[in-house]
Amino acid sequence: MSLKISRIGVLNGRLAIVLACILATGSARAEPEPTDQPARGVFSKVESILDELREIMGFGPRRPVSLKTITKPAFRKLYQEQMRKENNSRQMRREVLFLRLFGLVPADFDYEETVLDLLSEQAWALYDFKRRNLYLADWAPRDALEYALVHELVHAVDDQNFNLLKYMQSTREAESQVARLAAVEGQASWVMTEWAMRQSGKSLEGNRILAIATASATRFEAQQFPVYDSTPTYFREVLIFPYTDGLLFQHDMVERFGQDGFKRVFQTPPATTQQILQPELYLTGTVPEPPALPRISVPKGYKRVFDGTFGQLDHKILIQHHLGSEDFGELLDKWRGSQFEILERARTGDAILRYAVRWEDVEAASEYYHLYRQICEKKRAGLKLLDSGESRCEGVVGQHRVVLEQVGTVVQGVEGLPAS
């Protein structure tokens, strides 16, 4: 059974806004042309699929779903136009600056082309939340399109019952948008898989091992796509998160609440990626408590250009990108909140990163302090951090200074301060 990703996009603490806006408000001004490709044949199964979805989810569509086909050039143009509409060049530059300061992309990274290439590579279907049209690609193979159709029909059903545009746009906080998109895509992925399982008399219900295997298969298949596989770790991970961890989150809701679990994620939206990764925190309403940023005397000519939260998913990717695939899950589950701020000197382009993260206990903070010390030395070529106290280190690279410190359960750092 092939479990192709039917629609794929980029999001995370900062990049969440990009995909959420593209998918939630996408306006297909590059109007697709009708074709006689396999997509039209798959459309004949819509009514029977919707009946099956109603049986799985406990609710169905309230009106007919608008179905269209779309060409590959039109698909890319749709994404490009919406991306530029929602993200001006100044905003994109700041997002790249954020990624560069955390060492997640190279200095010459092309943000827009990378996002467009990723969106286009696996995008075989799209549900437009604004126009409420469901599009299937006219170039994809029929077997893949059937799964894609099921996935997008789940979006259409959810939209008609819960208004996905309002759901996504009612928060502009990045972590919250990531979590909501994981709920949306995770539900569609779970239901698509359950639909496929039922074709052979099987079910995901009561079988978490099978749900985990499905998420793993989705990740494996994504790695078979050249653009995805050659993209920086950060983009790969935030790309796949809604479909894998979102699926496991939805599985947990179904196991606990049955069919009510499909409605619950819309009636009470998850607030953070931590709640997706740790569903028990979603159920208790537990939210992060970001610590205060380290104090500094702002050098002349610098001003704040970007700030925000840095979630549990962000930290998972940060460690994986710089230190490899070793399992730090036990540590990451003790993450309790984080934020960052970027100050920039426009005349020179120099930037200062202020960053702080809280952990559950001193032991976890100490472990992360030493990990982040390694990360800093990897992401800033030539930097050598020297101990200047029991839980403090600092160093100089070029004309810039880096200071890291553990204070109880908090790890904090200032990077990029002028050395003199």
Rosetta blueprint (number, residue, H / E / L):
1 M L
2 S L
3 L L
4 K L
5 I L
6 S L
7 R L
8 I L
9 G L
10 V L
11 L L
12 N L
13 G L
14 R L
15 L L
16 A H
17 I H
18 V H
19 L H
20 A H
21 C H
22 I H
23 L H
24 A H
25 T H
26 G L
27 S L
28 A L
29 R L
30 A L
31 E L
32 P L
33 E L
34 P L
35 T L
36 D L
37 Q L
38 P H
39 A H
40 R H
41 G H
42 V H
43 F H
44 S H
45 K H
46 V H
47 E H
48 S H
49 I H
50 L H
51 D H
52 E H
53 L H
54 R H
55 E H
56 I H
57 M H
58 G L
59 F L
60 G L
61 P L
62 R L
63 R L
64 P L
65 V L
66 S E
67 L E
68 K E
69 T E
70 I E
71 T L
72 K H
73 P H
74 A H
75 F H
76 R H
77 K H
78 L H
79 Y H
80 Q H
81 E H
82 Q H
83 M H
84 R H
85 K H
86 E H
87 N L
88 N L
89 S H
90 R H
91 Q H
92 M H
93 R H
94 R H
95 E H
96 V H
97 L H
98 F H
99 L H
100 R H
101 L H
102 F L
103 G L
104 L L
105 V L
106 P L
107 A L
108 D L
109 F L
110 D L
111 Y H
112 E H
113 E H
114 T H
115 V H
116 L H
117 D H
118 L H
119 L H
120 S H
121 E H
122 Q H
123 A L
124 W L
125 A E
126 L E
127 Y E
128 D E
129 F L
130 K L
131 R L
132 R L
133 N E
134 L E
135 Y E
136 L E
137 A E
138 D L
139 W L
140 A L
141 P L
142 R H
143 D H
144 A H
145 L H
146 E H
147 Y H
148 A H
149 L H
150 V H
151 H H
152 E H
153 L H
154 V H
155 H H
156 A H
157 V H
158 D H
159 D H
160 Q H
161 N H
162 F H
163 N L
164 L H
165 L H
166 K H
167 Y H
168 M H
169 Q H
170 S L
171 T L
172 R L
173 E L
174 A H
175 E H
176 S H
177 Q H
178 V H
179 A H
180 R H
181 L H
182 A H
183 A H
184 V H
185 E H
186 G H
187 Q H
188 A H
189 S H
190 W H
191 V H
192 M H
193 T H
194 E H
195 W H
196 A H
197 M H
198 R H
199 Q L
200 S L
201 G L
202 K L
203 S L
204 L L
205 E L
206 G L
207 N L
208 R H
209 I H
210 L H
211 A H
212 I H
213 A H
214 T H
215 A H
216 S H
217 A H
218 T H
219 R H
220 F H
221 E H
222 A H
223 Q L
224 Q L
225 F L
226 P H
227 V H
228 Y H
229 D H
230 S H
231 T L
232 P L
233 T H
234 Y H
235 F H
236 R H
237 E H
238 V H
239 L H
240 I H
241 F H
242 P H
243 Y H
244 T H
245 D H
246 G H
247 L H
248 L H
249 F H
250 Q H
251 H H
252 D H
253 M H
254 V H
255 E H
256 R H
257 F H
258 G L
259 Q L
260 D H
261 G H
262 F H
263 K H
264 R H
265 V H
266 F H
267 Q H
268 T L
269 P L
270 P L
271 A L
272 T L
273 T H
274 Q H
275 Q H
276 I H
277 L H
278 Q L
279 P H
280 E H
281 L H
282 Y H
283 L H
284 T H
285 G L
286 T L
287 V L
288 P L
289 E L
290 P L
291 P L
292 A L
293 L L
294 P L
295 R L
296 I L
297 S L
298 V L
299 P L
300 K L
301 G L
302 Y E
303 K E
304 R E
305 V E
306 F E
307 D E
308 G E
309 T E
310 F L
311 G L
312 Q H
313 L H
314 D H
315 H H
316 K H
317 I H
318 L H
319 I H
320 Q H
321 H H
322 H H
323 L H
324 G L
325 S L
326 E L
327 D L
328 F L
329 G H
330 E H
331 L H
332 L H
333 D L
334 K L
335 W E
336 R E
337 G E
338 S E
339 Q E
340 F E
341 E E
342 I E
343 L E
344 E E
345 R E
346 A L
347 R L
348 T L
349 G L
350 D E
351 A E
352 I E
353 L E
354 R E
355 Y E
356 A E
357 V E
358 R E
359 W E
360 E L
361 D L
362 V H
363 E H
364 A H
365 A H
366 S H
367 E H
368 Y H
369 Y H
370 H H
371 L H
372 Y H
373 R H
374 Q H
375 I H
376 C H
377 E H
378 K H
379 K H
380 R L
381 A L
382 G L
383 L L
384 K L
385 L L
386 L E
387 D E
388 S E
389 G E
390 E L
391 S L
392 R E
393 C E
394 E E
395 G E
396 V E
397 V E
398 G L
399 Q L
400 H E
401 R E
402 V E
403 V E
404 L E
405 E E
406 Q E
407 V E
408 G L
409 T L
410 V E
411 V E
412 Q E
413 G E
414 V E
415 E E
416 G E
417 L E
418 P E
419 A L
420 S L
